[in-house]
């Protein structure tokens, strides 16, 4: 489980990105890069981190399921993910 402070920090970044999204698009359309640089750093969407919805882990993240590999495997083995079956060959 990730530290709660890391998860909370990422949530604050999400809110900042949403808050400045329109302004960033407008400044980009005007090619006002000085104006973009005046915005907070966390207003950039590249600063967001993909985290597991359950554990908050950032490494080995599966975008399709929004889970880490460990959580994915636990849920898939328990049959909690629809459409996911264990394969063997």
Biopython code that builds the backbone (N, CA, C, O; Angstrom):
import numpy as np
from Bio.PDB.StructureBuilder import StructureBuilder

atoms = [
    (1, "UNK", "N", (0.848, -1.184, 0.000)),
    (1, "UNK", "CA", (0.000, 0.000, 0.000)),
    (1, "UNK", "C", (0.884, 1.235, 0.000)),
    (1, "UNK", "O", (1.810, 1.351, 0.803)),
    (2, "UNK", "N", (0.593, 2.146, -0.900)),
    (2, "UNK", "CA", (1.352, 3.389, -0.980)),
    (2, "UNK", "C", (1.016, 4.280, 0.208)),
    (2, "UNK", "O", (-0.048, 4.157, 0.816)),
    (3, "UNK", "N", (1.938, 5.176, 0.525)),
    (3, "UNK", "CA", (1.680, 6.109, 1.618)),
    (3, "UNK", "C", (0.491, 6.988, 1.255)),
    (3, "UNK", "O", (0.321, 7.384, 0.102)),
    (4, "UNK", "N", (-0.316, 7.279, 2.243)),
    (4, "UNK", "CA", (-1.504, 8.090, 2.004)),
    (4, "UNK", "C", (-1.138, 9.479, 1.519)),
    (4, "UNK", "O", (-1.892, 10.091, 0.762)),
    (5, "UNK", "N", (0.019, 9.986, 1.948)),
    (5, "UNK", "CA", (0.437, 11.323, 1.517)),
    (5, "UNK", "C", (0.729, 11.351, 0.017)),
    (5, "UNK", "O", (0.456, 12.352, -0.646)),
    (6, "UNK", "N", (1.286, 10.256, -0.528)),
    (6, "UNK", "CA", (1.559, 10.203, -1.973)),
    (6, "UNK", "C", (0.270, 10.167, -2.766)),
    (6, "UNK", "O", (0.140, 10.826, -3.798)),
    (7, "UNK", "N", (-0.682, 9.390, -2.273)),
    (7, "UNK", "CA", (-1.977, 9.295, -2.951)),
    (7, "UNK", "C", (-2.678, 10.646, -2.901)),
    (7, "UNK", "O", (-3.248, 11.090, -3.898)),
    (8, "UNK", "N", (-2.638, 11.300, -1.746)),
    (8, "UNK", "CA", (-3.270, 12.611, -1.588)),
    (8, "UNK", "C", (-2.601, 13.651, -2.471)),
    (8, "UNK", "O", (-3.278, 14.505, -3.043)),
    (9, "UNK", "N", (-1.280, 13.591, -2.589)),
    (9, "UNK", "CA", (-0.553, 14.534, -3.435)),
    (9, "UNK", "C", (-0.976, 14.392, -4.891)),
    (9, "UNK", "O", (-1.150, 15.388, -5.594)),
    (10, "UNK", "N", (-1.140, 13.152, -5.339)),
    (10, "UNK", "CA", (-1.569, 12.923, -6.718)),
    (10, "UNK", "C", (-2.989, 13.436, -6.942)),
    (10, "UNK", "O", (-3.297, 13.945, -8.019)),
    (11, "UNK", "N", (-3.855, 13.308, -5.940)),
    (11, "UNK", "CA", (-5.217, 13.835, -6.049)),
    (11, "UNK", "C", (-5.205, 15.359, -6.153)),
    (11, "UNK", "O", (-5.972, 15.935, -6.925)),
    (12, "UNK", "N", (-4.341, 16.007, -5.383)),
    (12, "UNK", "CA", (-4.227, 17.468, -5.471)),
    (12, "UNK", "C", (-3.739, 17.885, -6.858)),
    (12, "UNK", "O", (-4.193, 18.887, -7.411)),
    (13, "UNK", "N", (-2.809, 17.104, -7.413)),
    (13, "UNK", "CA", (-2.318, 17.397, -8.761)),
    (13, "UNK", "C", (-3.439, 17.272, -9.779)),
    (13, "UNK", "O", (-3.542, 18.095, -10.688)),
    (14, "UNK", "N", (-4.291, 16.240, -9.638)),
    (14, "UNK", "CA", (-5.421, 16.066, -10.550)),
    (14, "UNK", "C", (-6.338, 17.280, -10.518)),
    (14, "UNK", "O", (-6.786, 17.757, -11.561)),
    (15, "UNK", "N", (-6.612, 17.771, -9.328)),
    (15, "UNK", "CA", (-7.485, 18.935, -9.187)),
    (15, "UNK", "C", (-6.855, 20.171, -9.824)),
    (15, "UNK", "O", (-7.551, 20.965, -10.457)),
    (16, "UNK", "N", (-5.549, 20.337, -9.662)),
    (16, "UNK", "CA", (-4.855, 21.485, -10.253)),
    (16, "UNK", "C", (-4.876, 21.397, -11.768)),
    (16, "UNK", "O", (-5.078, 22.406, -12.443)),
    (17, "UNK", "N", (-4.672, 20.204, -12.311)),
    (17, "UNK", "CA", (-4.705, 20.024, -13.768)),
    (17, "UNK", "C", (-6.084, 20.388, -14.308)),
    (17, "UNK", "O", (-6.191, 21.076, -15.323)),
    (18, "UNK", "N", (-7.139, 19.928, -13.635)),
    (18, "UNK", "CA", (-8.504, 20.237, -14.073)),
    (18, "UNK", "C", (-8.784, 21.736, -13.986)),
    (18, "UNK", "O", (-9.444, 22.303, -14.856)),
    (19, "UNK", "N", (-8.281, 22.365, -12.938)),
    (19, "UNK", "CA", (-8.529, 23.792, -12.715)),
    (19, "UNK", "C", (-7.928, 24.655, -13.828)),
    (19, "UNK", "O", (-8.547, 25.623, -14.269)),
    (20, "UNK", "N", (-6.715, 24.300, -14.282)),
    (20, "UNK", "CA", (-6.009, 25.115, -15.260)),
    (20, "UNK", "C", (-6.088, 24.569, -16.684)),
    (20, "UNK", "O", (-5.404, 25.087, -17.567)),
    (21, "UNK", "N", (-6.903, 23.538, -16.936)),
    (21, "UNK", "CA", (-6.940, 22.894, -18.254)),
    (21, "UNK", "C", (-7.363, 23.868, -19.353)),
    (21, "UNK", "O", (-6.708, 23.948, -20.392)),
    (22, "UNK", "N", (-8.440, 24.601, -19.136)),
    (22, "UNK", "CA", (-8.923, 25.538, -20.162)),
    (22, "UNK", "C", (-7.903, 26.642, -20.428)),
    (22, "UNK", "O", (-7.632, 26.988, -21.578)),
    (23, "UNK", "N", (-7.351, 27.181, -19.366)),
    (23, "UNK", "CA", (-6.372, 28.262, -19.507)),
    (23, "UNK", "C", (-5.140, 27.776, -20.258)),
    (23, "UNK", "O", (-4.607, 28.496, -21.102)),
    (24, "UNK", "N", (-4.680, 26.558, -19.960)),
    (24, "UNK", "CA", (-3.524, 25.999, -20.667)),
    (24, "UNK", "C", (-3.815, 25.850, -22.157)),
    (24, "UNK", "O", (-2.973, 26.184, -22.990)),
    (25, "UNK", "N", (-5.012, 25.347, -22.499)),
    (25, "UNK", "CA", (-5.371, 25.198, -23.911)),
    (25, "UNK", "C", (-5.397, 26.547, -24.618)),
    (25, "UNK", "O", (-4.923, 26.675, -25.747)),
    (26, "UNK", "N", (-5.952, 27.547, -23.947)),
    (26, "UNK", "CA", (-6.021, 28.883, -24.536)),
    (26, "UNK", "C", (-4.623, 29.457, -24.762)),
    (26, "UNK", "O", (-4.345, 30.027, -25.817)),
    (27, "UNK", "N", (-3.740, 29.306, -23.764)),
    (27, "UNK", "CA", (-2.373, 29.822, -23.892)),
    (27, "UNK", "C", (-1.597, 29.065, -24.958)),
    (27, "UNK", "O", (-0.792, 29.661, -25.675)),
    (28, "UNK", "N", (-1.826, 27.767, -25.074)),
    (28, "UNK", "CA", (-1.147, 26.986, -26.107)),
    (28, "UNK", "C", (-1.606, 27.406, -27.495)),
    (28, "UNK", "O", (-0.801, 27.481, -28.424)),
    (29, "UNK", "N", (-2.905, 27.680, -27.638)),
    (29, "UNK", "CA", (-3.429, 28.107, -28.935)),
    (29, "UNK", "C", (-2.825, 29.447, -29.345)),
    (29, "UNK", "O", (-2.588, 29.696, -30.527)),
    (30, "UNK", "N", (-2.579, 30.304, -28.359)),
    (30, "UNK", "CA", (-1.976, 31.612, -28.630)),
    (30, "UNK", "C", (-0.456, 31.526, -28.723)),
    (30, "UNK", "O", (0.204, 32.514, -29.044)),
    (31, "UNK", "N", (0.099, 30.352, -28.445)),
    (31, "UNK", "CA", (1.549, 30.122, -28.406)),
    (31, "UNK", "C", (2.232, 31.049, -27.410)),
    (31, "UNK", "O", (3.330, 31.550, -27.649)),
    (32, "UNK", "N", (1.548, 31.265, -26.280)),
    (32, "UNK", "CA", (2.073, 32.103, -25.206)),
    (32, "UNK", "C", (2.783, 31.203, -24.194)),
    (32, "UNK", "O", (2.219, 30.855, -23.157)),
    (33, "UNK", "N", (4.012, 30.837, -24.505)),
    (33, "UNK", "CA", (4.740, 29.906, -23.661)),
    (33, "UNK", "C", (5.232, 30.550, -22.378)),
    (33, "UNK", "O", (5.468, 29.861, -21.386)),
    (34, "UNK", "N", (5.385, 31.856, -22.392)),
    (34, "UNK", "CA", (5.740, 32.563, -21.159)),
    (34, "UNK", "C", (4.562, 32.489, -20.184)),
    (34, "UNK", "O", (4.752, 32.293, -18.984)),
    (35, "UNK", "N", (3.359, 32.645, -20.706)),
    (35, "UNK", "CA", (2.166, 32.536, -19.869)),
    (35, "UNK", "C", (1.999, 31.140, -19.291)),
    (35, "UNK", "O", (1.594, 30.977, -18.140)),
    (36, "UNK", "N", (2.313, 30.136, -20.097)),
    (36, "UNK", "CA", (2.233, 28.758, -19.614)),
    (36, "UNK", "C", (3.254, 28.534, -18.512)),
    (36, "UNK", "O", (2.972, 27.839, -17.536)),
    (37, "UNK", "N", (4.435, 29.115, -18.657)),
    (37, "UNK", "CA", (5.463, 28.931, -17.639)),
    (37, "UNK", "C", (5.117, 29.634, -16.332)),
    (37, "UNK", "O", (5.682, 29.311, -15.287)),
    (38, "UNK", "N", (4.191, 30.594, -16.381)),
    (38, "UNK", "CA", (3.772, 31.293, -15.167)),
    (38, "UNK", "C", (2.759, 30.468, -14.353)),
    (38, "UNK", "O", (2.524, 30.758, -13.180)),
    (39, "UNK", "N", (2.170, 29.455, -14.970)),
    (39, "UNK", "CA", (1.216, 28.602, -14.270)),
    (39, "UNK", "C", (1.970, 27.714, -13.272)),
    (39, "UNK", "O", (3.181, 27.531, -13.399)),
    (40, "UNK", "N", (1.261, 27.165, -12.282)),
    (40, "UNK", "CA", (1.919, 26.241, -11.352)),
    (40, "UNK", "C", (2.444, 25.001, -12.075)),
    (40, "UNK", "O", (1.872, 24.574, -13.079)),
    (41, "UNK", "N", (3.508, 24.438, -11.574)),
    (41, "UNK", "CA", (4.081, 23.246, -12.198)),
    (41, "UNK", "C", (3.082, 22.101, -12.253)),
    (41, "UNK", "O", (3.019, 21.365, -13.237)),
    (42, "UNK", "N", (2.310, 21.960, -11.198)),
    (42, "UNK", "CA", (1.367, 20.848, -11.132)),
    (42, "UNK", "C", (0.172, 21.022, -12.052)),
    (42, "UNK", "O", (-0.697, 20.151, -12.094)),
    (43, "UNK", "N", (0.105, 22.126, -12.793)),
    (43, "UNK", "CA", (-0.979, 22.327, -13.748)),
    (43, "UNK", "C", (-0.738, 21.531, -15.028)),
    (43, "UNK", "O", (-1.631, 21.416, -15.867)),
    (44, "UNK", "N", (0.455, 20.988, -15.177)),
    (44, "UNK", "CA", (0.774, 20.198, -16.356)),
    (44, "UNK", "C", (0.299, 18.758, -16.180)),
    (44, "UNK", "O", (0.589, 18.137, -15.158)),
    (45, "UNK", "N", (-0.429, 18.216, -17.165)),
    (45, "UNK", "CA", (-0.931, 16.846, -17.017)),
    (45, "UNK", "C", (0.164, 15.787, -16.980)),
    (45, "UNK", "O", (-0.090, 14.667, -16.536)),
    (46, "UNK", "N", (1.362, 16.105, -17.429)),
    (46, "UNK", "CA", (2.435, 15.111, -17.399)),
    (46, "UNK", "C", (2.934, 14.861, -15.984)),
    (46, "UNK", "O", (3.660, 13.895, -15.751)),
    (47, "UNK", "N", (2.562, 15.708, -15.042)),
    (47, "UNK", "CA", (2.989, 15.519, -13.660)),
    (47, "UNK", "C", (2.135, 14.496, -12.922)),
    (47, "UNK", "O", (2.485, 14.075, -11.819)),
    (48, "UNK", "N", (1.010, 14.091, -13.525)),
    (48, "UNK", "CA", (0.163, 13.085, -12.892)),
    (48, "UNK", "C", (0.803, 11.712, -13.014)),
    (48, "UNK", "O", (1.517, 11.420, -13.974)),
    (49, "UNK", "N", (0.534, 10.882, -12.026)),
    (49, "UNK", "CA", (1.086, 9.536, -11.988)),
    (49, "UNK", "C", (-0.063, 8.547, -12.015)),
    (49, "UNK", "O", (-1.044, 8.716, -11.292)),
    (50, "UNK", "N", (0.047, 7.516, -12.840)),
    (50, "UNK", "CA", (-0.956, 6.452, -12.839)),
    (50, "UNK", "C", (-0.756, 5.610, -11.595)),
    (50, "UNK", "O", (0.334, 5.091, -11.356)),
    (51, "UNK", "N", (-1.808, 5.476, -10.804)),
    (51, "UNK", "CA", (-1.722, 4.694, -9.576)),
    (51, "UNK", "C", (-2.850, 3.672, -9.530)),
    (51, "UNK", "O", (-3.934, 3.895, -10.070)),
    (52, "UNK", "N", (-2.574, 2.551, -8.877)),
    (52, "UNK", "CA", (-3.567, 1.503, -8.686)),
    (52, "UNK", "C", (-4.736, 2.061, -7.879)),
    (52, "UNK", "O", (-4.536, 2.756, -6.883)),
    (53, "UNK", "N", (-5.953, 1.753, -8.312)),
    (53, "UNK", "CA", (-7.146, 2.259, -7.637)),
    (53, "UNK", "C", (-7.284, 1.702, -6.225)),
    (53, "UNK", "O", (-7.869, 2.354, -5.360)),
    (54, "UNK", "N", (-6.764, 0.529, -5.984)),
    (54, "UNK", "CA", (-6.949, -0.121, -4.688)),
    (54, "UNK", "C", (-5.773, 0.129, -3.748)),
    (54, "UNK", "O", (-5.971, 0.527, -2.600)),
    (55, "UNK", "N", (-4.558, -0.101, -4.226)),
    (55, "UNK", "CA", (-3.399, 0.000, -3.347)),
    (55, "UNK", "C", (-2.636, 1.307, -3.479)),
    (55, "UNK", "O", (-1.919, 1.693, -2.557)),
    (56, "UNK", "N", (-2.773, 1.994, -4.605)),
    (56, "UNK", "CA", (-2.025, 3.226, -4.816)),
    (56, "UNK", "C", (-0.634, 3.000, -5.386)),
    (56, "UNK", "O", (0.132, 3.952, -5.537)),
    (57, "UNK", "N", (-0.299, 1.767, -5.701)),
    (57, "UNK", "CA", (1.025, 1.456, -6.248)),
    (57, "UNK", "C", (1.174, 2.077, -7.627)),
    (57, "UNK", "O", (0.238, 2.051, -8.426)),
    (58, "UNK", "N", (2.357, 2.640, -7.914)),
    (58, "UNK", "CA", (2.557, 3.298, -9.202)),
    (58, "UNK", "C", (3.321, 2.437, -10.202)),
    (58, "UNK", "O", (3.218, 2.663, -11.408)),
    (59, "UNK", "N", (4.066, 1.481, -9.737)),
    (59, "UNK", "CA", (4.834, 0.633, -10.649)),
    (59, "UNK", "C", (3.974, -0.535, -11.136)),
    (59, "UNK", "O", (3.045, -0.966, -10.453)),
    (60, "UNK", "N", (4.297, -1.032, -12.316)),
    (60, "UNK", "CA", (3.599, -2.185, -12.908)),
    (60, "UNK", "C", (2.097, -1.927, -12.974)),
    (60, "UNK", "O", (1.298, -2.758, -12.541)),
    (61, "UNK", "N", (1.722, -0.776, -13.514)),
    (61, "UNK", "CA", (0.334, -0.355, -13.602)),
    (61, "UNK", "C", (-0.257, -0.813, -14.927)),
    (61, "UNK", "O", (0.339, -0.589, -15.981)),
    (62, "UNK", "N", (-1.431, -1.456, -14.885)),
    (62, "UNK", "CA", (-2.123, -1.894, -16.086)),
    (62, "UNK", "C", (-3.233, -0.890, -16.393)),
    (62, "UNK", "O", (-4.219, -0.815, -15.660)),
    (63, "UNK", "N", (-3.082, -0.124, -17.462)),
    (63, "UNK", "CA", (-4.027, 0.947, -17.762)),
    (63, "UNK", "C", (-5.443, 0.451, -18.010)),
    (63, "UNK", "O", (-6.413, 1.074, -17.576)),
    (64, "UNK", "N", (-5.553, -0.650, -18.695)),
    (64, "UNK", "CA", (-6.882, -1.152, -19.061)),
    (64, "UNK", "C", (-7.757, -1.410, -17.823)),
    (64, "UNK", "O", (-8.968, -1.190, -17.848)),
    (65, "UNK", "N", (-7.123, -1.877, -16.752)),
    (65, "UNK", "CA", (-7.868, -2.211, -15.544)),
    (65, "UNK", "C", (-7.660, -1.196, -14.424)),
    (65, "UNK", "O", (-8.337, -1.267, -13.397)),
    (66, "UNK", "N", (-6.744, -0.262, -14.603)),
    (66, "UNK", "CA", (-6.389, 0.740, -13.599)),
    (66, "UNK", "C", (-5.968, 0.095, -12.279)),
    (66, "UNK", "O", (-6.295, 0.585, -11.198)),
    (67, "UNK", "N", (-5.228, -1.028, -12.394)),
    (67, "UNK", "CA", (-4.749, -1.767, -11.243)),
    (67, "UNK", "C", (-3.273, -2.088, -11.412)),
    (67, "UNK", "O", (-2.757, -2.096, -12.530)),
    (68, "UNK", "N", (-2.593, -2.353, -10.298)),
    (68, "UNK", "CA", (-1.229, -2.840, -10.386)),
    (68, "UNK", "C", (-1.264, -4.328, -10.724)),
    (68, "UNK", "O", (-2.307, -4.972, -10.603)),
    (69, "UNK", "N", (-0.148, -4.860, -11.137)),
    (69, "UNK", "CA", (-0.095, -6.267, -11.542)),
    (69, "UNK", "C", (-0.431, -7.194, -10.385)),
    (69, "UNK", "O", (-1.043, -8.243, -10.584)),
    (70, "UNK", "N", (-0.036, -6.815, -9.189)),
    (70, "UNK", "CA", (-0.269, -7.662, -8.019)),
    (70, "UNK", "C", (-1.764, -7.718, -7.698)),
    (70, "UNK", "O", (-2.325, -8.797, -7.504)),
    (71, "UNK", "N", (-2.401, -6.549, -7.645)),
    (71, "UNK", "CA", (-3.831, -6.490, -7.366)),
    (71, "UNK", "C", (-4.617, -7.162, -8.481)),
    (71, "UNK", "O", (-5.597, -7.863, -8.229)),
    (72, "UNK", "N", (-4.176, -6.942, -9.726)),
    (72, "UNK", "CA", (-4.845, -7.576, -10.865)),
    (72, "UNK", "C", (-4.838, -9.095, -10.719)),
    (72, "UNK", "O", (-5.862, -9.749, -10.917)),
    (73, "UNK", "N", (-3.690, -9.646, -10.376)),
    (73, "UNK", "CA", (-3.578, -11.096, -10.266)),
    (73, "UNK", "C", (-4.460, -11.640, -9.141)),
    (73, "UNK", "O", (-5.107, -12.676, -9.292)),
    (74, "UNK", "N", (-4.478, -10.925, -8.006)),
    (74, "UNK", "CA", (-5.320, -11.371, -6.887)),
    (74, "UNK", "C", (-6.794, -11.372, -7.274)),
    (74, "UNK", "O", (-7.512, -12.334, -7.002)),
    (75, "UNK", "N", (-7.245, -10.285, -7.911)),
    (75, "UNK", "CA", (-8.656, -10.184, -8.286)),
    (75, "UNK", "C", (-9.018, -11.163, -9.397)),
    (75, "UNK", "O", (-10.104, -11.742, -9.392)),
    (76, "UNK", "N", (-8.096, -11.346, -10.355)),
    (76, "UNK", "CA", (-8.373, -12.269, -11.454)),
    (76, "UNK", "C", (-8.453, -13.711, -10.937)),
    (76, "UNK", "O", (-9.307, -14.479, -11.381)),
    (77, "UNK", "N", (-7.579, -14.076, -10.013)),
    (77, "UNK", "CA", (-7.605, -15.434, -9.457)),
    (77, "UNK", "C", (-8.871, -15.678, -8.655)),
    (77, "UNK", "O", (-9.371, -16.802, -8.590)),
    (78, "UNK", "N", (-9.387, -14.618, -8.043)),
    (78, "UNK", "CA", (-10.611, -14.746, -7.257)),
    (78, "UNK", "C", (-11.855, -14.666, -8.134)),
    (78, "UNK", "O", (-12.968, -14.857, -7.646)),
    (79, "UNK", "N", (-11.676, -14.384, -9.430)),
    (79, "UNK", "CA", (-12.806, -14.299, -10.351)),
    (79, "UNK", "C", (-13.586, -13.001, -10.226)),
    (79, "UNK", "O", (-14.763, -12.949, -10.583)),
    (80, "UNK", "N", (-12.947, -11.957, -9.724)),
    (80, "UNK", "CA", (-13.627, -10.684, -9.498)),
    (80, "UNK", "C", (-13.594, -9.760, -10.718)),
    (80, "UNK", "O", (-14.301, -8.753, -10.743)),
    (81, "UNK", "N", (-12.783, -10.088, -11.728)),
    (81, "UNK", "CA", (-12.688, -9.266, -12.931)),
    (81, "UNK", "C", (-13.442, -9.942, -14.065)),
    (81, "UNK", "O", (-13.039, -11.013, -14.518)),
    (82, "UNK", "N", (-14.532, -9.333, -14.534)),
    (82, "UNK", "CA", (-15.306, -9.967, -15.599)),
    (82, "UNK", "C", (-14.518, -10.023, -16.907)),
    (82, "UNK", "O", (-13.864, -9.059, -17.304)),
    (83, "UNK", "N", (-14.599, -11.167, -17.556)),
    (83, "UNK", "CA", (-13.940, -11.339, -18.851)),
    (83, "UNK", "C", (-12.499, -11.780, -18.756)),
    (83, "UNK", "O", (-11.867, -12.010, -19.787)),
    (84, "UNK", "N", (-11.956, -11.908, -17.565)),
    (84, "UNK", "CA", (-10.565, -12.313, -17.392)),
    (84, "UNK", "C", (-10.560, -13.757, -16.925)),
    (84, "UNK", "O", (-11.168, -14.102, -15.911)),
    (85, "UNK", "N", (-9.853, -14.608, -17.695)),
    (85, "UNK", "CA", (-9.738, -16.015, -17.320)),
    (85, "UNK", "C", (-8.277, -16.412, -17.262)),
    (85, "UNK", "O", (-7.436, -15.846, -17.960)),
    (86, "UNK", "N", (-7.993, -17.378, -16.434)),
    (86, "UNK", "CA", (-6.629, -17.878, -16.323)),
    (86, "UNK", "C", (-6.332, -18.730, -17.565)),
    (86, "UNK", "O", (-7.122, -19.594, -17.945)),
    (87, "UNK", "N", (-5.197, -18.472, -18.174)),
    (87, "UNK", "CA", (-4.869, -19.234, -19.371)),
    (87, "UNK", "C", (-3.838, -20.290, -19.057)),
    (87, "UNK", "O", (-3.046, -20.153, -18.124)),
    (88, "UNK", "N", (-3.857, -21.335, -19.841)),
    (88, "UNK", "CA", (-2.829, -22.372, -19.725)),
    (88, "UNK", "C", (-2.607, -22.961, -21.120)),
    (88, "UNK", "O", (-3.533, -23.021, -21.929)),
    (89, "UNK", "N", (-1.408, -23.382, -21.385)),
    (89, "UNK", "CA", (-1.108, -23.975, -22.687)),
    (89, "UNK", "C", (-0.048, -25.020, -22.565)),
    (89, "UNK", "O", (0.336, -25.630, -23.563)),
]
sb = StructureBuilder()
sb.init_structure("model")
sb.init_model(0)
sb.init_chain("A")
sb.init_seg("    ")
for serial, (resi, resn, name, xyz) in enumerate(atoms, 1):
    if name == "N":
        sb.init_residue(resn, " ", resi, " ")
    sb.init_atom(name, np.array(xyz, "f"), 0.0, 1.0, " ", f" {name:<3s}", serial, name[0])
structure = sb.get_structure()
